[in-house]
Structures are given as C-alpha cells and as structure tokens.
C-alpha cells in the first residue's frame, strides 16, 4: 500500500527551525519511518491540499490502497480530502480543545476527529481523554515513536574520564561572571543590546563530565518545560556537591533571548559548588551518543508531555530518570526506573487558544519533592551501584514495553485494518 506522510517542517529545514511551532513532529516522522516502510511505500509530501488526492487517485486507478498520515494537531489536519486521513498528534493536557474559538469550527478538535473517524496519538492518557469526549468505541490508538530498538545498538566504550566534544555555545556556571545577570543589570540593558558573555566556539571544545550528571533536553521557549524549577531545585539540593552537574541542552535555532533569564536564575541561587552547563549546539549522532554515555540521570520537570522523545531515548538506553509521573509519562515512569517527582493538577489554558481562558488542567511540579529526588538520586548513583544498576535495567524494560517496534507494529496493524475497512467519507 501507499502511505503519504506530512508535517509542516520539511526534513531539510529541521535544523534551522528547531523550536518553531510543530517542529518536533518531524522527529516523530523520522522515528516512524522504519515502521511505515514495513507496511508499504512511504511518500513524504509538502503540500497536502495539492498533492494528496492527486497521488491517491493515481494509485487508486492502479488498484493500490492509499492512506494519508498527517503528523499535525487535529486542528491543522486537512478534513476535505478524498484520501483516507489519519491525524497523528501529541497532546499533554487533560481535555482536548472542544470549542470553535475565534469562529473556527476546526479549533474544536472533537469535530475534526469525529469527521476523520480515526486517530493516532502517543499515550494512553490521550486515548482515554479522547474516548471520554467521542465515545469508548472511537478508534484511536496509542503508538509512541518506536525508537527503543534504535537505542539498543552497541555503543563505543565510554571515554575515561567521560567527556563531550562539540562545537557551539557552551556556558559553564563556573566560568561565567553571573553577576552580569542580576535583575538590576538586566533591567538596565536595552533589549537590542542584551547578549550572553560567551560566543559560540569556532572550533571543537572538549568538556569534562565527571561525577553525577543530570541531562535535560528541551526548547527553552516552551513554557511547558518549566526550566526555572529545574534549575532552582537542582542548585538547592546539590549546591555543596562539586561532582554534581546539571547539563541543559537547548533545542532552539536561537536561544539567546532566554539565556540571560536562565543565567539570572542560576545567579539567584547564591554560591554554588555544583555546576550548571547550558549547551546550544547541534549534536551529531556520535556526539549525542557520547552525551548519553556521560549521563547519570535523564531529567524532566515539565507541566505535561505528549511523549517526550529525549526522555524516551535516554531511558531506552538504560539511563534512569528524575521525572514526574503524569500525562504520557504515566505509561513508562514508575518507582522502579525513576525517582518520581510529585505533581498535582492546576487550572490552565489550551496553549493555542488566544483567549487564554481556563478550560483544562496541567500538572504543577512540587518543588520540595524535586529537591528530594535530586538528593536521593545523587546518593544512589554515588553509594548504591546495585540499586542504580537495577533502575537502569528497569528503565530499558519499561521503554521496551512502551515504544519498541514490536509494540508499534502490532498497534499500527490493528488500527490500519480498522481504518481501511471503512468506506471513504464523502465530502460535505
């Protein structure tokens, strides 16, 4: 059969669009590609409204089945195509958008999903919330990006002592004058003159990463990632541990706008023996593998996750987590593979709703619980190797159950059969 795939960020444009709207769907397509290729010929399209039905009609005339997988939010998925269409989307709030705000019926995702008749998401959390609105018989499957198998490939022997070699912007809390980023200093600096007192390295730089390393990877402009509590809790918990490092890898094509605020947050924590590294650089597959090898714990403090690819990659590689257990992480975070950070529901808005009215819930991270998770995880990594080894294996097995190719293959085959058994919906 023929599988058409689309998202708004073209593969060739991904690096320069890191952090832009819907950019992460391109990473999801990359992970899905080996799975889709098992089921048929995959065609990556650029303009759905112009291309999909032309391709569909051509292959239909040849007796070929054709399906369109749109890796976009339902509100941006085409609904008037002749080709059977399945939206593939991530979501991290307890209620789907269900109002036609701004006078646009498509902003009511339940209307779009009901019309298309099938959907793929990445967590049981969203499956349940969708069925609460559309009925228990609505055909929606949780198929996380099947990356577990890719992360099982043998890695080179870790460098001893562990280190990371890369080219880009590297900010080390031990080497920068943080007093330049006080609240007073930042207020006195015109916005157009604000800059970081460090320039991207023009040549490769090697960073030593000895000790206990917590690694977090996120877009700093995404408020859901909740980086302020991450920095403050780490510094409070481990301020006197000179072998503790918080490494934050920033995924955005231009992180400079938020870096001063992150440095201000570090400055406010006072005198520190622990270390905070901010890295803004593109990492090759080899360097990314080295970073995983240097990492003791993968870290997440978000208000909600649709699936969280970096967390999944690290845990698939056997790196235990410090993370909350909510939204998509309910499917793979537990006390066996992570130091679970407590959270509780608080009122919130759908992020794309310009009215910013309270219609949903997100998860508030408990600061004291996060501080305790840092302290306990540090102790385990340093003094309880048996416990750490057990958690490492548990992380690998938990993610195997969540995002292995075997799991994805079975669920996709079942959903595919159900969708292709339906007649093509007539255009209203």
FENHUSUL-V883925 format. One record per residue. N is the residue number from 1. RES is the residue in one small letter. SS is DSSP state (alpha for helix, beta for strand, coil for the rest). PSI is psi in whole degrees, 0 to 359 (999 if undefined). D_FIRST is the distance of its C-alpha to the first C-alpha in whole Angstrom. Layout:
BEGIN
n:N res:RES ss:SS psi:PSI d_first:D_FIRST
n:N res:RES ss:SS psi:PSI d_first:D_FIRST
END
This chain:
BEGIN
n:1 res:x ss:coil psi:171 d_first:0
n:2 res:x ss:beta psi:126 d_first:4
n:3 res:x ss:beta psi:115 d_first:7
n:4 res:x ss:beta psi:134 d_first:10
n:5 res:x ss:beta psi:148 d_first:13
n:6 res:x ss:beta psi:143 d_first:17
n:7 res:x ss:coil psi:166 d_first:20
n:8 res:x ss:coil psi:342 d_first:24
n:9 res:x ss:coil psi:115 d_first:25
n:10 res:x ss:coil psi:150 d_first:23
n:11 res:x ss:alpha psi:320 d_first:23
n:12 res:x ss:alpha psi:342 d_first:26
n:13 res:x ss:alpha psi:3 d_first:28
n:14 res:x ss:coil psi:313 d_first:28
n:15 res:x ss:alpha psi:317 d_first:31
n:16 res:x ss:alpha psi:352 d_first:33
n:17 res:x ss:alpha psi:15 d_first:32
n:18 res:x ss:coil psi:130 d_first:32
n:19 res:x ss:coil psi:350 d_first:34
n:20 res:x ss:coil psi:169 d_first:32
n:21 res:x ss:coil psi:131 d_first:31
n:22 res:x ss:coil psi:14 d_first:27
n:23 res:x ss:coil psi:328 d_first:27
n:24 res:x ss:alpha psi:342 d_first:26
n:25 res:x ss:alpha psi:332 d_first:23
n:26 res:x ss:alpha psi:321 d_first:22
n:27 res:x ss:alpha psi:323 d_first:23
n:28 res:x ss:alpha psi:316 d_first:21
n:29 res:x ss:alpha psi:317 d_first:18
n:30 res:x ss:alpha psi:319 d_first:19
n:31 res:x ss:alpha psi:327 d_first:20
n:32 res:x ss:alpha psi:339 d_first:16
n:33 res:x ss:alpha psi:312 d_first:14
n:34 res:x ss:alpha psi:323 d_first:15
n:35 res:x ss:alpha psi:310 d_first:13
n:36 res:x ss:alpha psi:324 d_first:10
n:37 res:x ss:alpha psi:340 d_first:10
n:38 res:x ss:alpha psi:335 d_first:10
n:39 res:x ss:alpha psi:346 d_first:7
n:40 res:x ss:coil psi:193 d_first:5
n:41 res:x ss:beta psi:131 d_first:6
n:42 res:x ss:beta psi:130 d_first:9
n:43 res:x ss:beta psi:120 d_first:11
n:44 res:x ss:beta psi:118 d_first:14
n:45 res:x ss:coil psi:162 d_first:16
n:46 res:x ss:coil psi:329 d_first:20
n:47 res:x ss:coil psi:92 d_first:20
n:48 res:x ss:alpha psi:313 d_first:18
n:49 res:x ss:alpha psi:331 d_first:20
n:50 res:x ss:alpha psi:327 d_first:20
n:51 res:x ss:alpha psi:322 d_first:17
n:52 res:x ss:alpha psi:307 d_first:14
n:53 res:x ss:alpha psi:331 d_first:15
n:54 res:x ss:alpha psi:313 d_first:16
n:55 res:x ss:alpha psi:318 d_first:12
n:56 res:x ss:alpha psi:311 d_first:11
n:57 res:x ss:alpha psi:320 d_first:13
n:58 res:x ss:alpha psi:312 d_first:13
n:59 res:x ss:alpha psi:329 d_first:9
n:60 res:x ss:alpha psi:321 d_first:10
n:61 res:x ss:alpha psi:336 d_first:13
n:62 res:x ss:coil psi:4 d_first:11
n:63 res:x ss:coil psi:15 d_first:10
n:64 res:x ss:coil psi:140 d_first:6
n:65 res:x ss:coil psi:145 d_first:5
n:66 res:x ss:beta psi:137 d_first:6
n:67 res:x ss:beta psi:140 d_first:8
n:68 res:x ss:beta psi:119 d_first:11
n:69 res:x ss:beta psi:112 d_first:13
n:70 res:x ss:beta psi:107 d_first:16
n:71 res:x ss:coil psi:77 d_first:19
n:72 res:x ss:coil psi:162 d_first:22
n:73 res:x ss:coil psi:148 d_first:25
n:74 res:x ss:alpha psi:324 d_first:24
n:75 res:x ss:alpha psi:347 d_first:27
n:76 res:x ss:alpha psi:12 d_first:25
n:77 res:x ss:coil psi:129 d_first:21
n:78 res:x ss:coil psi:139 d_first:21
n:79 res:x ss:coil psi:359 d_first:21
n:80 res:x ss:coil psi:30 d_first:21
n:81 res:x ss:coil psi:151 d_first:18
n:82 res:x ss:coil psi:328 d_first:16
n:83 res:x ss:coil psi:132 d_first:13
n:84 res:x ss:coil psi:131 d_first:13
n:85 res:x ss:beta psi:134 d_first:14
n:86 res:x ss:beta psi:118 d_first:15
n:87 res:x ss:beta psi:139 d_first:18
n:88 res:x ss:beta psi:111 d_first:18
n:89 res:x ss:coil psi:155 d_first:22
n:90 res:x ss:coil psi:149 d_first:25
n:91 res:x ss:coil psi:148 d_first:29
n:92 res:x ss:coil psi:20 d_first:32
n:93 res:x ss:coil psi:162 d_first:34
n:94 res:x ss:coil psi:343 d_first:35
n:95 res:x ss:coil psi:133 d_first:34
n:96 res:x ss:coil psi:149 d_first:31
n:97 res:x ss:coil psi:124 d_first:33
n:98 res:x ss:beta psi:27 d_first:34
n:99 res:x ss:coil psi:142 d_first:36
n:100 res:x ss:coil psi:60 d_first:35
n:101 res:x ss:alpha psi:159 d_first:38
n:102 res:x ss:alpha psi:21 d_first:39
n:103 res:x ss:alpha psi:18 d_first:38
n:104 res:x ss:coil psi:109 d_first:34
n:105 res:x ss:alpha psi:330 d_first:32
n:106 res:x ss:alpha psi:343 d_first:29
n:107 res:x ss:alpha psi:347 d_first:31
n:108 res:x ss:beta psi:97 d_first:31
n:109 res:x ss:alpha psi:330 d_first:28
n:110 res:x ss:alpha psi:326 d_first:28
n:111 res:x ss:alpha psi:316 d_first:28
n:112 res:x ss:alpha psi:313 d_first:25
n:113 res:x ss:alpha psi:320 d_first:23
n:114 res:x ss:alpha psi:322 d_first:25
n:115 res:x ss:alpha psi:317 d_first:23
n:116 res:x ss:alpha psi:331 d_first:20
n:117 res:x ss:coil psi:352 d_first:20
n:118 res:x ss:coil psi:154 d_first:18
n:119 res:x ss:beta psi:157 d_first:19
n:120 res:x ss:beta psi:133 d_first:19
n:121 res:x ss:beta psi:195 d_first:22
n:122 res:x ss:coil psi:12 d_first:23
n:123 res:x ss:coil psi:153 d_first:26
n:124 res:x ss:alpha psi:333 d_first:28
n:125 res:x ss:alpha psi:313 d_first:30
n:126 res:x ss:alpha psi:325 d_first:28
n:127 res:x ss:alpha psi:313 d_first:26
n:128 res:x ss:alpha psi:317 d_first:30
n:129 res:x ss:alpha psi:328 d_first:31
n:130 res:x ss:alpha psi:316 d_first:28
n:131 res:x ss:alpha psi:333 d_first:29
n:132 res:x ss:alpha psi:327 d_first:32
n:133 res:x ss:alpha psi:325 d_first:32
n:134 res:x ss:alpha psi:0 d_first:29
n:135 res:x ss:coil psi:149 d_first:30
n:136 res:x ss:coil psi:342 d_first:29
n:137 res:x ss:coil psi:1 d_first:26
n:138 res:x ss:coil psi:128 d_first:24
n:139 res:x ss:coil psi:91 d_first:21
n:140 res:x ss:beta psi:135 d_first:21
n:141 res:x ss:beta psi:144 d_first:20
n:142 res:x ss:beta psi:110 d_first:22
n:143 res:x ss:coil psi:93 d_first:20
n:144 res:x ss:coil psi:159 d_first:22
n:145 res:x ss:coil psi:120 d_first:21
n:146 res:x ss:coil psi:77 d_first:21
n:147 res:x ss:coil psi:353 d_first:23
n:148 res:x ss:coil psi:314 d_first:26
n:149 res:x ss:alpha psi:321 d_first:24
n:150 res:x ss:alpha psi:328 d_first:25
n:151 res:x ss:alpha psi:0 d_first:28
n:152 res:x ss:alpha psi:356 d_first:29
n:153 res:x ss:coil psi:140 d_first:30
n:154 res:x ss:coil psi:140 d_first:33
n:155 res:x ss:coil psi:158 d_first:35
n:156 res:x ss:coil psi:154 d_first:38
n:157 res:x ss:coil psi:127 d_first:42
n:158 res:x ss:coil psi:143 d_first:43
n:159 res:x ss:coil psi:140 d_first:46
n:160 res:x ss:coil psi:112 d_first:49
n:161 res:x ss:coil psi:155 d_first:50
n:162 res:x ss:coil psi:139 d_first:47
n:163 res:x ss:beta psi:168 d_first:46
n:164 res:x ss:beta psi:130 d_first:44
n:165 res:x ss:beta psi:123 d_first:44
n:166 res:x ss:beta psi:170 d_first:42
n:167 res:x ss:coil psi:126 d_first:43
n:168 res:x ss:coil psi:200 d_first:43
n:169 res:x ss:beta psi:119 d_first:45
n:170 res:x ss:beta psi:119 d_first:47
n:171 res:x ss:beta psi:119 d_first:49
n:172 res:x ss:beta psi:122 d_first:51
n:173 res:x ss:coil psi:340 d_first:54
n:174 res:x ss:coil psi:351 d_first:56
n:175 res:x ss:coil psi:358 d_first:56
n:176 res:x ss:coil psi:149 d_first:56
n:177 res:x ss:coil psi:96 d_first:59
n:178 res:x ss:alpha psi:339 d_first:58
n:179 res:x ss:alpha psi:344 d_first:61
n:180 res:x ss:alpha psi:351 d_first:60
n:181 res:x ss:alpha psi:31 d_first:57
n:182 res:x ss:coil psi:162 d_first:59
n:183 res:x ss:alpha psi:320 d_first:59
n:184 res:x ss:alpha psi:316 d_first:62
n:185 res:x ss:alpha psi:320 d_first:61
n:186 res:x ss:alpha psi:324 d_first:57
n:187 res:x ss:alpha psi:329 d_first:59
n:188 res:x ss:coil psi:352 d_first:62
n:189 res:x ss:coil psi:121 d_first:59
n:190 res:x ss:coil psi:146 d_first:57
n:191 res:x ss:alpha psi:322 d_first:54
n:192 res:x ss:alpha psi:349 d_first:53
n:193 res:x ss:alpha psi:355 d_first:55
n:194 res:x ss:coil psi:129 d_first:54
n:195 res:x ss:coil psi:166 d_first:52
n:196 res:x ss:coil psi:138 d_first:52
n:197 res:x ss:coil psi:48 d_first:55
n:198 res:x ss:coil psi:140 d_first:52
n:199 res:x ss:coil psi:151 d_first:50
n:200 res:x ss:coil psi:138 d_first:47
n:201 res:x ss:coil psi:134 d_first:48
n:202 res:x ss:coil psi:344 d_first:48
n:203 res:x ss:coil psi:163 d_first:47
n:204 res:x ss:coil psi:138 d_first:46
n:205 res:x ss:beta psi:140 d_first:48
n:206 res:x ss:beta psi:128 d_first:48
n:207 res:x ss:beta psi:125 d_first:48
n:208 res:x ss:beta psi:134 d_first:50
n:209 res:x ss:coil psi:59 d_first:48
n:210 res:x ss:coil psi:162 d_first:50
n:211 res:x ss:coil psi:208 d_first:51
n:212 res:x ss:beta psi:116 d_first:49
n:213 res:x ss:beta psi:124 d_first:46
n:214 res:x ss:beta psi:123 d_first:44
n:215 res:x ss:beta psi:130 d_first:41
n:216 res:x ss:beta psi:138 d_first:39
n:217 res:x ss:beta psi:121 d_first:37
n:218 res:x ss:beta psi:167 d_first:36
n:219 res:x ss:coil psi:115 d_first:36
n:220 res:x ss:coil psi:344 d_first:40
n:221 res:x ss:coil psi:354 d_first:40
n:222 res:x ss:coil psi:106 d_first:38
n:223 res:x ss:alpha psi:339 d_first:40
n:224 res:x ss:alpha psi:340 d_first:38
n:225 res:x ss:alpha psi:342 d_first:39
n:226 res:x ss:coil psi:48 d_first:42
n:227 res:x ss:alpha psi:337 d_first:44
n:228 res:x ss:alpha psi:315 d_first:48
n:229 res:x ss:alpha psi:330 d_first:48
n:230 res:x ss:alpha psi:310 d_first:46
n:231 res:x ss:alpha psi:313 d_first:49
n:232 res:x ss:alpha psi:319 d_first:52
n:233 res:x ss:alpha psi:321 d_first:51
n:234 res:x ss:alpha psi:312 d_first:50
n:235 res:x ss:alpha psi:323 d_first:54
n:236 res:x ss:alpha psi:318 d_first:56
n:237 res:x ss:alpha psi:320 d_first:54
n:238 res:x ss:alpha psi:27 d_first:55
n:239 res:x ss:coil psi:331 d_first:57
n:240 res:x ss:coil psi:9 d_first:60
n:241 res:x ss:coil psi:103 d_first:57
n:242 res:x ss:coil psi:355 d_first:57
n:243 res:x ss:coil psi:18 d_first:54
n:244 res:x ss:beta psi:130 d_first:52
n:245 res:x ss:beta psi:131 d_first:49
n:246 res:x ss:beta psi:114 d_first:47
n:247 res:x ss:beta psi:118 d_first:44
n:248 res:x ss:beta psi:115 d_first:42
n:249 res:x ss:beta psi:117 d_first:39
n:250 res:x ss:beta psi:126 d_first:39
n:251 res:x ss:coil psi:88 d_first:35
n:252 res:x ss:coil psi:143 d_first:36
n:253 res:x ss:coil psi:339 d_first:37
n:254 res:x ss:coil psi:97 d_first:40
n:255 res:x ss:coil psi:357 d_first:42
n:256 res:x ss:alpha psi:332 d_first:46
n:257 res:x ss:alpha psi:330 d_first:46
n:258 res:x ss:alpha psi:344 d_first:46
n:259 res:x ss:alpha psi:317 d_first:47
n:260 res:x ss:alpha psi:320 d_first:51
n:261 res:x ss:alpha psi:324 d_first:50
n:262 res:x ss:alpha psi:321 d_first:49
n:263 res:x ss:alpha psi:325 d_first:52
n:264 res:x ss:alpha psi:319 d_first:54
n:265 res:x ss:alpha psi:319 d_first:53
n:266 res:x ss:alpha psi:315 d_first:54
n:267 res:x ss:alpha psi:319 d_first:57
n:268 res:x ss:alpha psi:343 d_first:58
n:269 res:x ss:coil psi:357 d_first:57
n:270 res:x ss:coil psi:201 d_first:61
n:271 res:x ss:coil psi:132 d_first:62
n:272 res:x ss:coil psi:137 d_first:59
n:273 res:x ss:coil psi:333 d_first:59
n:274 res:x ss:coil psi:171 d_first:55
n:275 res:x ss:beta psi:138 d_first:53
n:276 res:x ss:beta psi:125 d_first:50
n:277 res:x ss:beta psi:127 d_first:48
n:278 res:x ss:beta psi:123 d_first:45
n:279 res:x ss:beta psi:124 d_first:43
n:280 res:x ss:beta psi:97 d_first:41
n:281 res:x ss:coil psi:152 d_first:39
n:282 res:x ss:coil psi:127 d_first:36
n:283 res:x ss:coil psi:129 d_first:35
n:284 res:x ss:coil psi:167 d_first:34
n:285 res:x ss:alpha psi:321 d_first:32
n:286 res:x ss:alpha psi:314 d_first:35
n:287 res:x ss:alpha psi:323 d_first:37
n:288 res:x ss:alpha psi:319 d_first:35
n:289 res:x ss:alpha psi:322 d_first:35
n:290 res:x ss:alpha psi:321 d_first:39
n:291 res:x ss:alpha psi:318 d_first:39
n:292 res:x ss:alpha psi:316 d_first:37
n:293 res:x ss:alpha psi:331 d_first:40
n:294 res:x ss:alpha psi:352 d_first:43
n:295 res:x ss:coil psi:135 d_first:42
n:296 res:x ss:coil psi:315 d_first:43
n:297 res:x ss:beta psi:141 d_first:42
n:298 res:x ss:beta psi:146 d_first:39
n:299 res:x ss:beta psi:137 d_first:40
n:300 res:x ss:coil psi:133 d_first:39
n:301 res:x ss:coil psi:31 d_first:41
n:302 res:x ss:coil psi:162 d_first:39
n:303 res:x ss:coil psi:343 d_first:39
n:304 res:x ss:coil psi:150 d_first:36
n:305 res:x ss:coil psi:139 d_first:32
n:306 res:x ss:coil psi:326 d_first:29
n:307 res:x ss:coil psi:323 d_first:28
n:308 res:x ss:coil psi:82 d_first:30
n:309 res:x ss:alpha psi:315 d_first:28
n:310 res:x ss:alpha psi:316 d_first:31
n:311 res:x ss:alpha psi:318 d_first:33
n:312 res:x ss:alpha psi:319 d_first:30
n:313 res:x ss:alpha psi:312 d_first:30
n:314 res:x ss:alpha psi:315 d_first:34
n:315 res:x ss:alpha psi:326 d_first:34
n:316 res:x ss:alpha psi:332 d_first:31
n:317 res:x ss:coil psi:1 d_first:33
n:318 res:x ss:coil psi:18 d_first:36
n:319 res:x ss:coil psi:117 d_first:38
n:320 res:x ss:coil psi:165 d_first:39
n:321 res:x ss:beta psi:156 d_first:39
n:322 res:x ss:beta psi:110 d_first:42
n:323 res:x ss:beta psi:157 d_first:40
n:324 res:x ss:beta psi:167 d_first:40
n:325 res:x ss:coil psi:85 d_first:38
n:326 res:x ss:coil psi:173 d_first:37
n:327 res:x ss:alpha psi:230 d_first:34
n:328 res:x ss:alpha psi:333 d_first:31
n:329 res:x ss:alpha psi:350 d_first:33
n:330 res:x ss:alpha psi:333 d_first:34
n:331 res:x ss:alpha psi:341 d_first:31
n:332 res:x ss:coil psi:355 d_first:32
n:333 res:x ss:coil psi:129 d_first:36
n:334 res:x ss:coil psi:181 d_first:39
n:335 res:x ss:coil psi:346 d_first:42
n:336 res:x ss:coil psi:329 d_first:41
n:337 res:x ss:coil psi:1 d_first:39
n:338 res:x ss:beta psi:157 d_first:41
n:339 res:x ss:beta psi:103 d_first:44
n:340 res:x ss:beta psi:127 d_first:43
n:341 res:x ss:beta psi:129 d_first:44
n:342 res:x ss:coil psi:148 d_first:46
n:343 res:x ss:beta psi:166 d_first:44
n:344 res:x ss:beta psi:158 d_first:45
n:345 res:x ss:beta psi:143 d_first:43
n:346 res:x ss:beta psi:153 d_first:45
n:347 res:x ss:beta psi:147 d_first:44
n:348 res:x ss:beta psi:183 d_first:42
n:349 res:x ss:coil psi:155 d_first:40
n:350 res:x ss:coil psi:127 d_first:37
n:351 res:x ss:coil psi:335 d_first:36
n:352 res:x ss:coil psi:7 d_first:35
n:353 res:x ss:coil psi:111 d_first:38
n:354 res:x ss:coil psi:343 d_first:40
n:355 res:x ss:coil psi:335 d_first:43
n:356 res:x ss:coil psi:44 d_first:43
n:357 res:x ss:coil psi:152 d_first:44
n:358 res:x ss:coil psi:114 d_first:44
n:359 res:x ss:coil psi:353 d_first:41
n:360 res:x ss:beta psi:186 d_first:39
n:361 res:x ss:beta psi:148 d_first:40
n:362 res:x ss:beta psi:180 d_first:40
n:363 res:x ss:beta psi:128 d_first:41
n:364 res:x ss:beta psi:125 d_first:45
n:365 res:x ss:beta psi:135 d_first:45
n:366 res:x ss:coil psi:116 d_first:49
n:367 res:x ss:alpha psi:313 d_first:50
n:368 res:x ss:alpha psi:323 d_first:53
n:369 res:x ss:alpha psi:321 d_first:50
n:370 res:x ss:alpha psi:318 d_first:48
n:371 res:x ss:alpha psi:314 d_first:52
n:372 res:x ss:alpha psi:323 d_first:52
n:373 res:x ss:alpha psi:321 d_first:48
n:374 res:x ss:alpha psi:313 d_first:49
n:375 res:x ss:alpha psi:317 d_first:53
n:376 res:x ss:alpha psi:317 d_first:51
n:377 res:x ss:alpha psi:321 d_first:48
n:378 res:x ss:alpha psi:313 d_first:51
n:379 res:x ss:alpha psi:315 d_first:53
n:380 res:x ss:alpha psi:314 d_first:50
n:381 res:x ss:alpha psi:327 d_first:49
n:382 res:x ss:alpha psi:326 d_first:53
n:383 res:x ss:alpha psi:352 d_first:54
n:384 res:x ss:coil psi:72 d_first:52
n:385 res:x ss:alpha psi:329 d_first:50
n:386 res:x ss:alpha psi:316 d_first:49
n:387 res:x ss:alpha psi:317 d_first:48
n:388 res:x ss:alpha psi:317 d_first:46
n:389 res:x ss:alpha psi:320 d_first:44
n:390 res:x ss:alpha psi:316 d_first:43
n:391 res:x ss:alpha psi:324 d_first:42
n:392 res:x ss:alpha psi:311 d_first:40
n:393 res:x ss:alpha psi:323 d_first:38
n:394 res:x ss:alpha psi:322 d_first:37
n:395 res:x ss:alpha psi:314 d_first:36
n:396 res:x ss:alpha psi:316 d_first:33
n:397 res:x ss:alpha psi:323 d_first:33
n:398 res:x ss:alpha psi:318 d_first:32
n:399 res:x ss:alpha psi:333 d_first:30
n:400 res:x ss:alpha psi:319 d_first:28
n:401 res:x ss:alpha psi:335 d_first:28
n:402 res:x ss:alpha psi:313 d_first:26
n:403 res:x ss:alpha psi:35 d_first:24
n:404 res:x ss:coil psi:162 d_first:23
n:405 res:x ss:alpha psi:324 d_first:20
n:406 res:x ss:alpha psi:317 d_first:20
n:407 res:x ss:alpha psi:313 d_first:21
n:408 res:x ss:alpha psi:319 d_first:18
n:409 res:x ss:alpha psi:313 d_first:15
n:410 res:x ss:alpha psi:315 d_first:17
n:411 res:x ss:alpha psi:322 d_first:17
n:412 res:x ss:alpha psi:319 d_first:14
n:413 res:x ss:alpha psi:317 d_first:13
n:414 res:x ss:alpha psi:316 d_first:15
n:415 res:x ss:alpha psi:321 d_first:15
n:416 res:x ss:alpha psi:316 d_first:11
n:417 res:x ss:alpha psi:319 d_first:12
n:418 res:x ss:alpha psi:320 d_first:15
n:419 res:x ss:alpha psi:318 d_first:13
n:420 res:x ss:alpha psi:343 d_first:11
n:421 res:x ss:coil psi:345 d_first:14
n:422 res:x ss:coil psi:146 d_first:16
n:423 res:x ss:coil psi:152 d_first:16
n:424 res:x ss:coil psi:131 d_first:16
n:425 res:x ss:coil psi:134 d_first:19
n:426 res:x ss:coil psi:147 d_first:22
n:427 res:x ss:coil psi:125 d_first:23
n:428 res:x ss:coil psi:999 d_first:27
END
